[in-house]
Amino acid sequence: MSKILITGGCGFIGSHLARILCAQKHELLLLDAYLNYISPFISHYQHFLKARMAGLLDRPNVRIERGDIRVQKRIQQIMTEWRPDAVVHLAALPSAKEATLYPTEALQINVDGTLSVLEGVRAAGSVKRFIFASSSFVYGHFKSAEADETHPTDPIDVYGGTKLTGEILTKSYAKAHGFEYTIVRPSAVYGFGDANRRVSQILIENAMTGKSLVLHEGGKSRIDFTYAADLADGLARCLERPGAANEIFNLTRGRAREVREFALEVKRHFPHARIEERPSDAARPERGTLSIAKARELLGYAPSVDIESGIASYVADLKERGPRELVS
Ligand SMILES: NC(=O)c1ccc[n+]([C@@H]2O[C@H](COP(=O)([O-])OP(=O)(O)OC[C@H]3O[C@@H](n4cnc5c(N)ncnc54)[C@H](O)[C@@H]3O)[C@@H](O)[C@H]2O)c1
């Protein structure tokens, strides 16, 4: 049993990971500032926050602390008092679209915030492994159909830039202060609990509320959609596997699908949903499949959820546990 601190632990991915680690009887500290970047007029943030925390709030091995990673003094105090064995750093302004809208905030949270967490790790002196959640956006436009971890990093937007900076800080602090790091690069994670209105959430919620499924440029973009439970399993492996030390991993499904395929799969559950074609709405990197061969080999990572079964589970969960406006 280890003491594991998860920054952003009350978020979408953090809560999926916390559930796995809680069941493994680790002692957890979920540090979160409860920030949300989506307009409260369209967001169901509070509903999803409560739903994510269900089953974690009353666990004796789970402690939840409010704290903003930008406030270095507070982070240092928590780290030096609690002395974690490992840190999973997920807290971020986690959306490329919002990072472009609010670049200063993205820099303050994703770069200054990461620096502050790393300073906390240095001050605590107890951390053996630090896991940093980066993103496939660090690659920029894919230069090959499949990108492995040696693909050049060449971000084309603020979000990718802040994530790449976080990777560099992670590696340099680990080298300077003698702890192990693991950097993970997920892509388009979807599943119950996401409140950031990424394309997967928008398509499904629009179908549930009788709105059109909007496809930009014919929905031809190819994205490596990754089911949240698969990613959470990969992150848990990064904590325990010796082979994860000082490595970078793509943690995705390992198979790009067109956004159109995702929308058509959603439509199978909601046959009356209309598909609407529109021109491109934002500059995004042209992506594709991320190779997960390295994670398979060193972590035993074996994601099993394709969009067909992932969307079915996501829809079922939303019908059972989603906000009333979505299902009534
Ligand atoms: N979801 C994806 O598709 C995806 C893909 C690639 C990378 N990631 C990365 O994974 C991580 C988790 O993403 P998520 O989808 O769970 O997002 P999320 O917004 O659901 O979770 C992030 C959590 O961090 C917290 N947070 C934000 N700023 C904070 C601050 N200053 N101090 C303390 N807490 C703060 C938020 O309150 C939230 O609970 C992020 O680093 C994100 O960039 C996500």
PDBQT file of the ligand as one rigid body, heavy atoms in Angstrom, charges set to zero:
ROOT
HETATM    1  N1  LIG A 401      -9.771  14.063 -21.234  1.00  0.00    +0.000 N 
HETATM    2  C1  LIG A 401      -8.951  14.019 -22.288  1.00  0.00    +0.000 C 
HETATM    3  O1  LIG A 401      -9.377  13.751 -23.442  1.00  0.00    +0.000 OA
HETATM    4  C2  LIG A 401      -7.467  14.246 -22.098  1.00  0.00    +0.000 A 
HETATM    5  C3  LIG A 401      -6.599  13.968 -23.174  1.00  0.00    +0.000 A 
HETATM    6  C4  LIG A 401      -5.239  14.215 -22.995  1.00  0.00    +0.000 A 
HETATM    7  C5  LIG A 401      -4.757  14.686 -21.799  1.00  0.00    +0.000 A 
HETATM    8  N2  LIG A 401      -5.629  14.940 -20.780  1.00  0.00    +0.000 N 
HETATM    9  C6  LIG A 401      -5.076  15.468 -19.524  1.00  0.00    +0.000 C 
HETATM   10  O2  LIG A 401      -5.538  14.668 -18.445  1.00  0.00    +0.000 OA
HETATM   11  C7  LIG A 401      -5.695  15.472 -17.273  1.00  0.00    +0.000 C 
HETATM   12  C8  LIG A 401      -7.079  15.299 -16.653  1.00  0.00    +0.000 C 
HETATM   13  O3  LIG A 401      -8.063  15.713 -17.605  1.00  0.00    +0.000 OA
HETATM   14  P1  LIG A 401      -9.609  15.516 -17.363  1.00  0.00    +0.000 P 
HETATM   15  O4  LIG A 401     -10.208  15.179 -18.677  1.00  0.00    +0.000 OA
HETATM   16  O5  LIG A 401      -9.838  14.609 -16.212  1.00  0.00    +0.000 OA
HETATM   17  O6  LIG A 401     -10.057  17.004 -17.003  1.00  0.00    +0.000 OA
HETATM   18  P2  LIG A 401     -10.996  17.497 -15.801  1.00  0.00    +0.000 P 
HETATM   19  O7  LIG A 401     -11.235  18.940 -16.028  1.00  0.00    +0.000 OA
HETATM   20  O8  LIG A 401     -12.187  16.629 -15.685  1.00  0.00    +0.000 OA
HETATM   21  O9  LIG A 401     -10.088  17.280 -14.526  1.00  0.00    +0.000 OA
HETATM   22  C9  LIG A 401      -9.080  18.198 -14.174  1.00  0.00    +0.000 C 
HETATM   23  C10 LIG A 401      -9.248  18.489 -12.693  1.00  0.00    +0.000 C 
HETATM   24  O10 LIG A 401      -8.196  19.387 -12.329  1.00  0.00    +0.000 OA
HETATM   25  C11 LIG A 401      -8.751  20.348 -11.469  1.00  0.00    +0.000 C 
HETATM   26  N3  LIG A 401      -7.955  21.576 -11.585  1.00  0.00    +0.000 N 
HETATM   27  C12 LIG A 401      -7.865  22.396 -12.655  1.00  0.00    +0.000 A 
HETATM   28  N4  LIG A 401      -7.075  23.435 -12.373  1.00  0.00    +0.000 NA
HETATM   29  C13 LIG A 401      -6.652  23.261 -11.102  1.00  0.00    +0.000 A 
HETATM   30  C14 LIG A 401      -5.812  24.012 -10.234  1.00  0.00    +0.000 A 
HETATM   31  N5  LIG A 401      -5.281  25.173 -10.632  1.00  0.00    +0.000 N 
HETATM   32  N6  LIG A 401      -5.551  23.522  -9.009  1.00  0.00    +0.000 NA
HETATM   33  C15 LIG A 401      -6.096  22.353  -8.592  1.00  0.00    +0.000 A 
HETATM   34  N7  LIG A 401      -6.935  21.627  -9.349  1.00  0.00    +0.000 NA
HETATM   35  C16 LIG A 401      -7.209  22.076 -10.588  1.00  0.00    +0.000 A 
HETATM   36  C17 LIG A 401     -10.170  20.573 -11.938  1.00  0.00    +0.000 C 
HETATM   37  O11 LIG A 401     -10.967  21.092 -10.894  1.00  0.00    +0.000 OA
HETATM   38  C18 LIG A 401     -10.564  19.166 -12.370  1.00  0.00    +0.000 C 
HETATM   39  O12 LIG A 401     -11.224  18.483 -11.320  1.00  0.00    +0.000 OA
HETATM   40  C19 LIG A 401      -5.401  16.911 -17.697  1.00  0.00    +0.000 C 
HETATM   41  O13 LIG A 401      -4.060  17.197 -17.396  1.00  0.00    +0.000 OA
HETATM   42  C20 LIG A 401      -5.582  16.873 -19.203  1.00  0.00    +0.000 C 
HETATM   43  O14 LIG A 401      -4.838  17.880 -19.845  1.00  0.00    +0.000 OA
HETATM   44  C21 LIG A 401      -6.972  14.742 -20.905  1.00  0.00    +0.000 A 
ENDROOT
TORSDOF 0
